[in-house]
Amino acid sequence: MNNPQIVSSIIGLVLAVVIYWLVRRDHLAPKQALRWVLVATAILVLGTFPVIIDWVGYTVGIAYPPIIPVIVGLGAALIKIMLMDIQQNKSNITQDRIIQKLAILEAELKVLQNIKK
């Protein structure tokens, strides 16, 4: 093993330990933790066996195989950002509906209070 392999392996292991710690402290939901464990495993495996990236690059026909993890990581980050935007939009819609229902209930309460007087 050479230095980049050791560093990548250590990063994968540290990431796995941090994920475990975050799940135990209820800072990370198990659903998200599973995704992060897969990322940590991929980092550990690809860091330990970089020949996998070379093989994939040769099979797909990519001239510079080390760019594959960068492209995959960028694609995953873009997908995650898009999913976060979708979730934010859903939360905004739900919040708007709750505000509208609250306004209706407050108006009905005023009407009922005026009837009692």
Backbone as CSV, one residue per row, in Angstrom:
resi,resn,N_x,N_y,N_z,CA_x,CA_y,CA_z,C_x,C_y,C_z
1,MET,0.845,-1.190,0.000,0.000,0.000,0.000,0.882,1.243,0.000
2,ASN,0.521,2.197,-0.834,1.276,3.445,-0.826,0.485,4.523,-0.085
3,ASN,1.046,5.700,0.035,0.461,6.756,0.862,-0.976,7.147,0.471
4,PRO,-1.277,7.366,-0.820,-2.673,7.728,-1.145,-3.675,6.645,-0.737
5,GLN,-3.292,5.392,-0.869,-4.186,4.306,-0.460,-4.406,4.329,1.042
6,ILE,-3.353,4.559,1.794,-3.469,4.601,3.254,-4.338,5.769,3.681
7,VAL,-4.105,6.932,3.079,-4.896,8.120,3.429,-6.370,7.905,3.087
8,SER,-6.656,7.367,1.899,-8.047,7.109,1.510,-8.706,6.100,2.439
9,SER,-7.968,5.072,2.812,-8.510,4.070,3.731,-8.801,4.687,5.091
10,ILE,-7.906,5.521,5.577,-8.118,6.180,6.869,-9.332,7.110,6.796
11,ILE,-9.464,7.852,5.692,-10.626,8.738,5.523,-11.920,7.935,5.561
12,GLY,-11.951,6.795,4.865,-13.139,5.945,4.875,-13.464,5.430,6.263
13,LEU,-12.461,4.994,7.000,-12.686,4.489,8.356,-13.142,5.596,9.304
14,VAL,-12.496,6.767,9.221,-12.889,7.888,10.078,-14.322,8.308,9.766
15,LEU,-14.669,8.362,8.497,-16.031,8.717,8.108,-17.035,7.707,8.673
16,ALA,-16.718,6.435,8.618,-17.605,5.404,9.163,-17.780,5.576,10.673
17,VAL,-16.704,5.866,11.387,-16.781,6.065,12.841,-17.617,7.305,13.167
18,VAL,-17.408,8.387,12.425,-18.181,9.613,12.652,-19.666,9.365,12.382
19,ILE,-19.985,8.635,11.333,-21.387,8.308,11.027,-21.996,7.518,12.178
20,TYR,-21.272,6.518,12.660,-21.762,5.711,13.779,-22.021,6.595,14.994
21,TRP,-21.084,7.483,15.291,-21.224,8.384,16.440,-22.432,9.301,16.268
22,LEU,-22.628,9.849,15.061,-23.766,10.746,14.812,-25.105,10.018,14.953
23,VAL,-25.163,8.770,14.513,-26.401,7.990,14.650,-26.669,7.698,16.118
24,ARG,-25.646,7.330,16.865,-25.806,7.031,18.293,-26.273,8.249,19.084
25,ARG,-25.875,9.446,18.666,-26.245,10.685,19.350,-27.535,11.292,18.793
26,ASP,-28.194,10.586,17.888,-29.428,11.053,17.241,-29.245,12.361,16.473
27,HIS,-28.070,12.560,15.910,-27.831,13.720,15.064,-28.035,13.376,13.589
28,LEU,-28.114,12.099,13.290,-28.268,11.633,11.918,-29.264,10.484,11.917
29,ALA,-30.280,10.609,11.059,-31.306,9.569,10.972,-30.725,8.322,10.306
30,PRO,-31.234,7.159,10.685,-30.716,5.916,10.091,-30.820,5.878,8.568
31,LYS,-31.868,6.488,8.013,-32.024,6.488,6.553,-30.856,7.210,5.880
32,GLN,-30.500,8.387,6.421,-29.369,9.120,5.866,-28.049,8.428,6.206
33,ALA,-27.999,7.811,7.360,-26.775,7.126,7.776,-26.435,5.995,6.818
34,LEU,-27.444,5.306,6.321,-27.186,4.214,5.387,-26.498,4.737,4.135
35,ARG,-26.965,5.878,3.633,-26.328,6.474,2.450,-24.877,6.827,2.744
36,TRP,-24.634,7.409,3.930,-23.280,7.822,4.271,-22.376,6.620,4.513
37,VAL,-22.929,5.542,5.038,-22.133,4.319,5.215,-21.723,3.771,3.851
38,LEU,-22.622,3.859,2.879,-22.269,3.422,1.520,-21.157,4.298,0.945
39,VAL,-21.210,5.595,1.193,-20.145,6.501,0.732,-18.824,6.139,1.412
40,ALA,-18.872,5.928,2.723,-17.647,5.572,3.456,-17.076,4.249,2.950
41,THR,-17.945,3.289,2.668,-17.497,1.996,2.149,-16.865,2.159,0.773
42,ALA,-17.493,2.972,-0.075,-16.931,3.204,-1.406,-15.565,3.864,-1.317
43,ILE,-15.418,4.843,-0.427,-14.118,5.504,-0.242,-13.081,4.497,0.247
44,LEU,-13.476,3.666,1.193,-12.549,2.673,1.745,-12.126,1.669,0.670
45,VAL,-13.093,1.152,-0.081,-12.785,0.141,-1.107,-11.963,0.746,-2.241
46,LEU,-12.407,1.902,-2.761,-11.683,2.505,-3.875,-10.324,3.042,-3.445
47,GLY,-10.223,3.474,-2.197,-8.923,3.912,-1.695,-7.958,2.770,-1.497
48,THR,-8.475,1.635,-1.075,-7.634,0.467,-0.844,-7.270,-0.233,-2.149
49,PHE,-8.212,-0.264,-3.076,-7.994,-0.936,-4.358,-8.226,0.040,-5.519
50,PRO,-7.291,0.943,-5.773,-7.488,1.927,-6.847,-7.514,1.313,-8.237
51,VAL,-7.089,0.072,-8.344,-7.117,-0.601,-9.637,-8.555,-0.736,-10.154
52,ILE,-9.532,-0.705,-9.244,-10.949,-0.772,-9.644,-11.293,0.421,-10.527
53,ILE,-10.817,1.603,-10.132,-11.090,2.812,-10.920,-10.425,2.700,-12.292
54,ASP,-9.206,2.184,-12.320,-8.521,2.005,-13.602,-9.287,1.040,-14.499
55,TRP,-9.778,-0.055,-13.915,-10.526,-1.043,-14.684,-11.816,-0.437,-15.246
56,VAL,-12.548,0.317,-14.378,-13.792,0.960,-14.832,-13.477,1.950,-15.950
57,GLY,-12.426,2.746,-15.784,-12.043,3.708,-16.818,-11.705,3.031,-18.128
58,TYR,-10.963,1.945,-18.065,-10.613,1.200,-19.275,-11.857,0.607,-19.923
59,THR,-12.756,0.047,-19.103,-13.976,-0.578,-19.624,-14.887,0.443,-20.293
60,VAL,-15.027,1.606,-19.683,-15.921,2.641,-20.208,-15.249,3.432,-21.329
61,GLY,-13.929,3.421,-21.351,-13.204,4.135,-22.381,-12.791,5.537,-21.973
62,ILE,-12.618,5.753,-20.684,-12.186,7.060,-20.183,-10.658,7.066,-20.160
63,ALA,-10.070,8.083,-20.782,-8.611,8.141,-20.913,-7.907,8.412,-19.583
64,TYR,-8.548,9.173,-18.687,-7.933,9.517,-17.396,-8.850,9.021,-16.269
65,PRO,-8.721,7.739,-15.900,-9.630,7.129,-14.918,-9.732,7.819,-13.557
66,PRO,-8.692,8.478,-13.026,-8.849,9.104,-11.712,-9.923,10.196,-11.662
67,ILE,-10.398,10.659,-12.800,-11.449,11.684,-12.803,-12.822,11.072,-12.506
68,ILE,-12.949,9.769,-12.606,-14.243,9.100,-12.389,-14.817,9.400,-11.007
69,PRO,-14.059,9.243,-9.901,-14.645,9.562,-8.590,-15.065,11.027,-8.470
70,VAL,-14.336,11.923,-9.119,-14.696,13.340,-9.073,-16.032,13.567,-9.776
71,ILE,-16.187,12.974,-10.937,-17.442,13.120,-11.695,-18.603,12.500,-10.933
72,VAL,-18.405,11.315,-10.383,-19.460,10.645,-9.615,-19.813,11.461,-8.370
73,GLY,-18.797,11.971,-7.682,-19.042,12.791,-6.489,-19.792,14.067,-6.822
74,LEU,-19.412,14.726,-7.908,-20.100,15.939,-8.329,-21.546,15.639,-8.705
75,GLY,-21.755,14.545,-9.415,-23.119,14.153,-9.771,-23.960,13.849,-8.542
76,ALA,-23.378,13.146,-7.578,-24.106,12.841,-6.340,-24.427,14.117,-5.571
77,ALA,-23.493,15.062,-5.544,-23.737,16.332,-4.844,-24.866,17.111,-5.524
78,LEU,-24.884,17.127,-6.837,-25.946,17.834,-7.559,-27.309,17.192,-7.315
79,ILE,-27.339,15.867,-7.310,-28.607,15.165,-7.033,-29.070,15.472,-5.613
80,LYS,-28.145,15.459,-4.656,-28.493,15.757,-3.259,-29.026,17.179,-3.122
81,ILE,-28.400,18.128,-3.792,-28.870,19.514,-3.748,-30.271,19.619,-4.334
82,MET,-30.523,18.933,-5.446,-31.848,18.963,-6.049,-32.892,18.353,-5.108
83,LEU,-32.560,17.240,-4.461,-33.487,16.613,-3.522,-33.758,17.525,-2.331
84,MET,-32.733,18.251,-1.880,-32.932,19.198,-0.780,-33.859,20.330,-1.209
85,ASP,-33.717,20.802,-2.450,-34.611,21.847,-2.954,-36.050,21.358,-3.032
86,ILE,-36.233,20.117,-3.469,-37.583,19.542,-3.536,-38.181,19.463,-2.137
87,GLN,-37.407,18.992,-1.169,-37.894,18.891,0.212,-38.216,20.262,0.777
88,GLN,-37.379,21.252,0.496,-37.631,22.621,0.964,-38.925,23.163,0.373
89,ASN,-39.152,22.889,-0.907,-40.379,23.338,-1.553,-41.605,22.683,-0.919
90,LYS,-41.521,21.396,-0.632,-42.630,20.702,0.028,-42.891,21.296,1.406
91,SER,-41.831,21.594,2.136,-41.987,22.190,3.464,-42.631,23.571,3.370
92,ASN,-42.226,24.351,2.379,-42.822,25.678,2.193,-44.307,25.584,1.865
93,ILE,-44.682,24.649,1.022,-46.092,24.466,0.667,-46.889,24.053,1.903
94,THR,-46.352,23.108,2.677,-47.025,22.671,3.903,-47.166,23.825,4.884
95,GLN,-46.131,24.609,5.041,-46.172,25.755,5.945,-47.223,26.770,5.481
96,ASP,-47.283,27.043,4.184,-48.288,27.976,3.663,-49.706,27.480,3.933
97,ARG,-49.927,26.182,3.757,-51.263,25.621,4.006,-51.630,25.705,5.489
98,ILE,-50.665,25.460,6.349,-50.928,25.565,7.795,-51.260,27.007,8.166
99,ILE,-50.524,27.955,7.605,-50.799,29.370,7.870,-52.195,29.744,7.388
100,GLN,-52.586,29.260,6.223,-53.917,29.553,5.696,-55.003,28.954,6.593
101,LYS,-54.806,27.721,7.032,-55.788,27.087,7.923,-55.883,27.832,9.249
102,LEU,-54.760,28.280,9.775,-54.755,29.045,11.014,-55.515,30.357,10.847
103,ALA,-55.317,31.021,9.707,-56.030,32.276,9.446,-57.535,32.035,9.371
104,ILE,-57.928,30.934,8.741,-59.356,30.602,8.655,-59.919,30.337,10.047
105,LEU,-59.186,29.566,10.858,-59.654,29.272,12.212,-59.746,30.536,13.063
106,GLU,-58.774,31.438,12.919,-58.829,32.698,13.667,-60.035,33.532,13.242
107,ALA,-60.335,33.560,11.951,-61.500,34.306,11.460,-62.791,33.690,12.001
108,GLU,-62.873,32.357,12.000,-64.057,31.690,12.532,-64.198,31.955,14.035
109,LEU,-63.085,31.963,14.751,-63.106,32.237,16.186,-63.611,33.654,16.451
110,LYS,-63.186,34.609,15.664,-63.666,35.988,15.807,-65.169,36.060,15.584
111,VAL,-65.633,35.363,14.564,-67.072,35.356,14.278,-67.834,34.771,15.453
112,LEU,-67.327,33.659,15.988,-68.003,33.033,17.126,-67.986,33.932,18.364
113,GLN,-66.897,34.622,18.582,-66.812,35.531,19.723,-67.761,36.704,19.551
114,ASN,-67.931,37.185,18.330,-68.857,38.287,18.069,-70.301,37.853,18.247
115,ILE,-70.598,36.601,17.939,-71.953,36.076,18.092,-72.299,36.002,19.581
116,LYS,-71.353,35.604,20.431,-71.600,35.473,21.872,-71.868,36.818,22.522
117,LYS,-71.334,37.889,21.987,-71.481,39.219,22.598,-72.808,39.743,22.260
